[in-house]
Amino acid sequence: MMYDTIIVNGDVITERAVEAVDLAIKDGKVVAVVARGTPLEAREVIDASGHYVMPGAVDIHFHCRAPAYPQRGDFATETRAAAAGGVTTIFEMPISKPCCATTEIFKSRRALGEANAYVNFALFGAPGLLIPEEVHGMADEGAIGYKIFMTAAPAGRNDEFEGLCLPTNELLYQGMKLVAETGLVCAVHAEDNALLEWHTAQLQAAGRNDVYAHNESRLPHVEALAISTLLSLNESIQCNLHIVHLSSREALEVFRRYKATGSTASAETCSHYLLFTEDDMARTGPYAKINPPLRKKADQDALWGGLADRTLMAITTDHSPFTAEEKERARTDLWRTPPGSPGVEELVLAVMDAALTGRLDLLHAVQLISTNGAKRYGIYPQKGHLSVGADADIVLYDPREKTTIHQDMLFSKAKACDKLYEGMTFQGKIRRTLVNGRTVFENGEIKGEPGWGRFVRPVRENVYKGF
């Protein structure tokens, strides 16, 4: 058989082991996995000598907000950044203008992504209008899951969050019940709104406008209390609950207690919580304003422990592009400065660095950024691993090289805001990224084109509950 592409001489990271095998690709899929050196014919031969050949990352928590703010980024710019970072599938959150809370808005965003994305993409819906026809309509159109905020909409951004925010328990209960009917994942931003607003009012009354005031408004108990509420409600609702960007030791301990008693909820953390602490805010100022905030070293250590014992099932980015001008607003008004930071170009580097330096097992590292997210959301075995029948979403990673982050190498439109990672050096380098069998990034250059990425639908029966 004449294949489209073969990848030879690499060390392929499968779910079982690092294997000396070659891969054959045809029509965008892996169609053969054979012993290294097996004679194969192909139109393109990629020599992966000295490289790990690994499944592309599946970033299950991503924002580009298109078409709301093109000055921050859009499907084209931010999926180019994903490709450069070895991320071959992104799950786009529903914050936009208008919020992705109806079937018609969902279809419009899907069409926009299909025209502009360089990598594969899935879309979350927002169930907070509490209209059953819209929630089920988005599921029928291919929603990967639903996103809920337990906090109220930020001041001045109501249209971006309409349908996302369910800040009282009775509203939250109704939203979770509706999502449960679809069988899809219900991803929740867990911070207790009443406590958050009380802390914020106290700090504002005291005249606080420093970047640390943001951290003090969202102390770990704000997150822990919200997670306890969620998990208590879900004991009767039994939706496919997933807690996003878990950030603190206190919250992790609450989550761990519920898991010990049989909860099927899952939880992720983000690379910035694993690599940075509140001490980094002195260096980066408002560019490190994130919700939930960066925590203390003890929280960071606890999160690494939560990964090691499999309590946390994924590492994500919460990639959030803004302009430098918006971030600099904190110099005069911290409370109006948008929270979030870019990070999609550093996810694979950060996690592979942890594997190559002994902090994570290599197979576990790939599970955390690729396989587990694909399983949880029902797109495995199509995505998240390398075997016959899987989509040919592949990264060639050179463990012998090093990568130092600097703004000129980045592709995100928000690269001027990527201050946290500036100057960091990681072990390894992303040499090539293939999406659906085609090279979209190679040796620092984008090779793909807008519209090559495909819309990804979940298979509801495959949504995994075993984490």
C-alpha positions in Angstrom: 0.0 0.0 0.0 1.1 3.6 -0.7 0.7 5.6 2.4 0.4 9.4 2.6 3.1 9.7 5.3 5.2 7.4 7.4 7.1 8.5 10.6 10.1 6.3 11.0 13.0 5.8 13.6 11.2 7.6 16.4 10.5 6.5 20.0 6.7 6.3 19.9 4.8 7.0 23.1 1.8 4.7 23.1 -0.5 4.0 26.0 1.5 0.9 26.9 5.1 2.0 26.6 7.7 3.9 24.6 8.0 1.7 21.6 10.5 1.3 18.7 7.8 1.4 16.0 7.0 3.2 12.8 3.7 4.9 12.0 1.8 4.9 8.7 -0.7 7.6 8.0 -3.4 7.7 5.3 -6.4 10.0 5.0 -5.6 11.7 8.2 -5.5 8.6 10.4 -2.9 6.2 11.8 -3.5 3.1 9.7 -0.5 1.0 10.6 1.9 0.6 13.6 4.8 -1.7 12.7 8.2 -2.7 14.0 10.9 -0.1 13.3 12.5 -0.7 10.0 9.5 -2.6 8.4 9.5 -1.7 4.7 6.8 0.8 3.9 6.0 3.1 0.9 4.8 6.6 1.3 4.6 10.0 -0.5 6.3 11.6 2.5 8.8 10.1 4.9 9.4 11.9 8.2 12.6 10.7 10.0 12.0 11.0 13.7 15.5 9.8 14.8 16.2 10.9 18.4 12.7 12.2 18.9 9.7 11.2 20.9 6.6 10.7 18.7 3.7 11.5 20.9 0.0 12.2 20.6 -0.8 15.8 20.2 -2.0 17.5 23.3 -5.8 18.0 23.9 -6.2 21.3 25.8 -9.6 20.9 27.5 -9.7 24.5 28.8 -9.0 27.2 26.3 -10.2 30.7 25.4 -9.9 32.8 22.3 -13.3 34.5 22.6 -13.8 34.9 18.9 -15.4 36.9 17.4 -15.7 39.1 20.4 -12.3 40.8 20.6 -10.1 40.4 17.5 -7.4 42.6 19.1 -6.9 39.9 21.7 -6.9 37.0 19.4 -9.2 34.8 17.3 -9.5 31.3 16.1 -6.7 31.7 13.6 -4.1 33.4 15.8 -4.7 31.3 18.9 -4.9 27.9 17.1 -1.6 28.8 15.3 -0.2 29.3 18.8 -1.7 25.9 19.8 0.0 24.2 16.8 3.4 25.8 17.8 2.9 24.4 21.3 2.1 20.8 20.2 -1.6 21.2 21.0 -3.6 19.6 18.2 -7.1 19.9 19.8 -8.5 22.8 21.8 -11.8 22.9 23.8 -13.0 26.5 23.4 -14.9 27.9 26.3 -18.2 29.8 25.7 -17.1 33.3 26.8 -17.7 35.5 23.8 -19.9 38.4 22.8 -22.6 37.2 22.8 -22.0 34.3 25.1 -22.4 30.9 23.5 -25.6 30.0 25.3 -28.0 29.3 22.4 -28.1 26.8 19.6 -27.9 29.6 16.9 -24.9 31.2 18.6 -23.2 27.8 18.9 -23.7 27.1 15.2 -22.3 30.5 14.3 -19.1 29.9 16.4 -18.7 26.5 15.0 -18.8 27.9 11.5 -16.2 30.5 12.5 -13.9 27.9 13.9 -14.3 25.7 10.8 -13.2 28.6 8.6 -10.3 29.7 10.7 -8.8 27.0 13.0 -5.4 25.6 12.3 -5.9 22.7 14.8 -9.0 20.7 15.8 -11.5 22.4 18.1 -14.5 21.6 20.2 -17.0 24.0 21.7 -18.5 24.3 25.1 -22.0 25.6 25.5 -23.3 27.7 28.4 -26.5 26.2 30.0 -27.2 29.1 32.3 -30.2 30.5 30.5 -31.9 27.4 31.9 -33.8 26.8 28.7 -34.0 23.0 28.0 -34.4 23.4 24.3 -31.2 25.4 24.0 -29.2 23.1 26.2 -30.3 20.0 24.3 -30.0 21.9 21.0 -26.3 22.6 21.6 -25.7 19.0 22.5 -27.3 17.9 19.3 -25.1 20.3 17.4 -22.0 18.7 18.9 -21.2 20.5 22.1 -18.2 18.9 23.9 -19.8 19.8 27.3 -21.1 22.8 29.3 -19.4 25.4 31.3 -20.8 27.1 34.5 -19.4 29.9 36.6 -20.5 29.9 40.3 -19.6 33.6 40.4 -21.5 36.6 39.0 -20.5 38.2 35.7 -17.6 40.6 36.0 -18.7 44.3 35.9 -19.2 45.5 32.4 -19.0 42.1 30.8 -22.6 40.9 31.3 -23.1 40.1 27.6 -20.0 37.9 27.5 -21.2 35.9 30.5 -25.0 35.8 30.0 -25.9 32.1 30.3 -22.7 31.2 32.1 -23.1 32.5 35.6 -25.3 30.7 38.1 -24.1 32.3 41.4 -26.8 31.0 43.7 -27.4 27.4 44.8 -30.9 27.2 43.4 -29.7 28.3 39.9 -26.7 26.1 40.1 -28.9 23.1 40.9 -31.2 23.7 37.9 -28.2 24.2 35.5 -26.5 21.0 36.7 -29.8 19.0 36.3 -30.2 20.2 32.7 -26.7 19.2 31.8 -27.2 15.8 33.4 -30.0 15.2 31.0 -27.5 15.4 28.1 -25.0 13.0 29.4 -22.2 15.4 28.6 -19.6 16.9 31.0 -20.5 19.8 33.2 -17.3 21.8 33.8 -17.6 24.3 36.6 -15.5 27.3 37.7 -15.7 26.8 41.5 -15.6 29.9 43.6 -18.2 30.9 46.2 -19.8 34.1 45.0 -21.1 35.5 48.3 -17.8 35.0 50.1 -15.8 36.4 47.1 -18.0 39.5 47.0 -17.6 40.0 50.7 -13.8 39.8 50.6 -13.7 42.1 47.6 -15.9 44.7 49.3 -13.7 44.6 52.4 -10.5 45.2 50.4 -12.0 47.9 48.3 -13.3 49.7 51.4 -9.7 49.6 52.7 -8.5 51.3 49.5 -6.5 48.3 48.3 -5.5 48.4 44.6 -2.3 46.3 44.6 -2.1 43.1 42.7 -2.0 41.0 45.9 -5.4 42.3 46.9 -6.7 40.2 44.0 -5.3 37.1 45.7 -6.8 38.1 49.1 -10.2 38.4 47.6 -10.1 34.8 46.4 -8.5 33.0 49.3 -8.3 29.2 49.1 -11.5 28.8 51.3 -13.5 30.6 48.6 -12.5 27.8 46.2 -12.8 24.9 48.7 -16.3 26.0 49.9 -17.6 26.1 46.3 -16.2 22.6 45.5 -17.9 21.3 48.6 -21.2 22.8 47.5 -20.8 21.4 44.0 -20.0 17.9 45.2 -22.8 17.9 47.7 -25.3 18.9 45.1 -24.0 16.3 42.7 -24.6 13.4 45.1 -28.3 13.6 44.1 -27.9 15.1 40.6 -25.2 12.7 39.3 -24.1 14.8 36.4 -20.7 14.3 34.8 -19.1 17.0 37.0 -15.7 18.3 36.2 -14.0 21.0 38.3 -11.8 23.3 36.3 -8.4 24.9 37.3 -8.3 23.6 40.8 -5.6 25.7 42.4 -5.2 25.2 46.2 -4.3 22.6 48.8 -7.5 23.3 50.7 -9.7 22.7 47.6 -7.7 19.6 46.7 -8.3 18.1 50.2 -12.0 18.7 49.9 -12.1 17.1 46.5 -10.1 14.1 47.7 -12.5 13.5 50.6 -15.4 13.3 48.2 -13.5 11.0 45.8 -12.8 8.7 48.7 -16.5 8.2 49.3 -17.3 7.4 45.7 -17.7 10.7 43.8 -17.3 10.3 40.0 -16.4 13.9 39.6 -13.0 14.8 38.0 -10.7 17.7 38.3 -7.9 19.5 36.4 -5.2 21.9 37.4 -3.3 24.3 35.1 0.4 24.5 34.2 0.7 28.0 35.8 -0.3 26.7 39.2 2.4 24.0 38.9 5.1 26.4 37.9 4.4 29.7 39.6 3.4 31.0 43.0 2.2 34.3 44.3 5.8 35.3 44.6 5.9 35.6 40.9 3.4 38.5 41.0 6.2 40.8 42.2 7.9 40.1 38.9 5.0 40.2 36.5 2.4 42.3 38.3 -1.0 42.4 36.6 0.1 39.9 34.0 -0.2 37.3 36.7 -3.7 38.2 37.7 -5.6 35.0 37.1 -8.8 33.4 38.5 -8.3 31.5 40.8 -5.1 33.3 41.7 -1.6 32.0 41.9 -1.1 30.4 45.4 1.6 29.7 47.9 4.4 27.1 47.5 2.5 24.7 49.8 -0.4 24.8 47.4 1.8 24.1 44.5 3.4 21.1 46.2 0.0 19.8 47.0 -1.1 20.0 43.4 2.0 18.0 42.3 0.9 15.4 44.9 -2.6 15.4 43.5 -1.2 14.6 40.1 1.1 11.9 41.5 -1.7 10.0 43.2 -4.1 10.5 40.2 -6.6 12.7 42.1 -6.2 15.3 39.4 -6.7 13.9 35.9 -5.5 16.6 33.6 -3.2 19.6 33.2 -4.7 22.4 31.1 -3.8 25.9 30.2 -6.9 28.1 30.7 -5.2 30.0 27.8 -6.7 33.6 28.1 -5.5 36.2 25.6 -5.8 39.9 26.4 -4.0 43.0 25.3 -1.1 44.5 27.2 -3.1 47.7 27.5 -5.9 45.9 29.2 -3.5 44.3 31.6 -1.8 47.6 32.3 -5.2 48.9 33.5 -4.3 47.5 36.9 -1.8 50.3 37.5 -4.9 52.5 38.1 -7.7 50.1 38.7 -6.8 46.5 39.6 -10.4 45.5 40.0 -11.3 46.3 36.3 -8.2 44.5 34.9 -9.3 41.3 33.2 -8.0 38.0 34.7 -6.1 35.4 32.7 -2.8 34.7 30.9 -1.7 33.0 27.7 -0.1 29.6 28.1 -1.0 27.2 25.2 2.5 27.5 23.7 4.1 26.3 27.0 1.9 23.4 28.1 3.6 20.5 26.3 7.1 22.0 27.1 6.3 22.3 30.8 4.8 18.8 31.2 7.5 17.1 29.1 10.2 19.0 31.1 8.7 17.6 34.2 8.8 14.1 32.7 12.4 14.4 31.4 13.7 15.8 34.7 12.0 13.0 36.7 9.0 14.8 38.3 6.5 12.9 36.2 6.5 9.4 34.6 6.6 9.9 30.9 3.5 7.9 30.1 1.6 9.7 32.9 2.7 13.0 31.5 1.1 12.2 28.1 -2.0 11.0 29.8 -2.3 14.3 31.7 -2.1 16.5 28.6 -3.7 14.3 26.0 -5.3 10.9 26.8 -7.2 11.6 29.9 -9.0 14.7 28.6 -10.0 12.9 25.4 -11.4 10.0 27.5 -13.2 12.2 30.0 -15.0 14.2 27.3 -15.9 11.3 25.0 -13.5 11.8 22.0 -11.3 8.8 22.7 -10.2 6.6 20.9 -10.5 9.2 18.1 -8.1 11.5 19.9 -5.5 11.3 22.7 -3.4 8.3 21.8 -1.4 6.7 19.0 -2.7 3.4 17.6 -4.4 2.1 14.5 -7.6 4.0 13.8 -6.7 7.1 15.8 -6.6 10.5 14.1 -3.0 11.4 13.1 -2.6 14.3 15.5 1.1 13.9 16.3 4.0 15.8 17.9 7.7 15.2 17.3 9.5 16.2 20.5 13.3 16.4 20.7 14.4 15.7 24.3 18.0 16.5 23.6 17.4 20.2 22.9 16.3 23.0 25.2 13.7 25.7 24.6 13.9 29.2 26.2 10.7 31.2 26.0 10.9 34.7 24.5 8.2 36.9 23.0 9.6 36.8 19.4 9.1 33.1 19.1 5.4 33.1 20.2 2.4 33.1 17.9 -0.4 34.1 20.2 -1.8 37.6 19.5 -1.5 38.1 23.2 2.2 37.2 23.3 3.0 40.6 24.9 1.0 39.4 27.9 2.9 36.2 28.2 5.1 37.5 31.0 5.0 34.5 33.4 6.9 32.2 31.1 9.3 34.9 29.6 12.9 33.7 30.0 12.0 30.2 31.2 14.0 27.3 29.8 12.5 23.8 29.3 14.2 20.5 28.5 13.1 19.6 25.0 11.9 21.2 21.8 8.7 20.8 19.7 10.0 20.1 16.3 6.9 19.3 14.3 3.1 19.2 14.9 0.8 17.2 12.6 -2.9 17.7 12.6 -5.1 15.2 10.8 -2.0 13.8 9.2 -0.6 17.1 7.8 2.3 19.1 9.2 1.0 22.5 10.5 4.1 23.5 12.5 7.8 22.7 11.9 11.0 24.1 13.3 9.5 27.4 14.4 7.3 28.0 11.4 3.6 27.6 10.8 3.0 25.3 7.8 -0.7 24.9 8.0 -3.6 27.0 6.9 -6.8 28.3 8.3 -9.7 25.8 8.2 -7.5 22.7 8.3 -8.6 22.1 11.9 -11.8 20.1 12.2 -14.8 20.4 14.5 -14.7 17.6 17.1 -17.9 16.1 18.4 -18.1 13.8 21.5 -19.6 10.4 21.6 -21.9 10.6 24.6 -21.6 6.9 25.3 -17.8 7.3 25.6 -17.8 10.0 28.2 -15.6 8.4 30.9 -16.4 8.4 34.6 -13.5 6.4 35.9 -11.0 9.0 37.1 
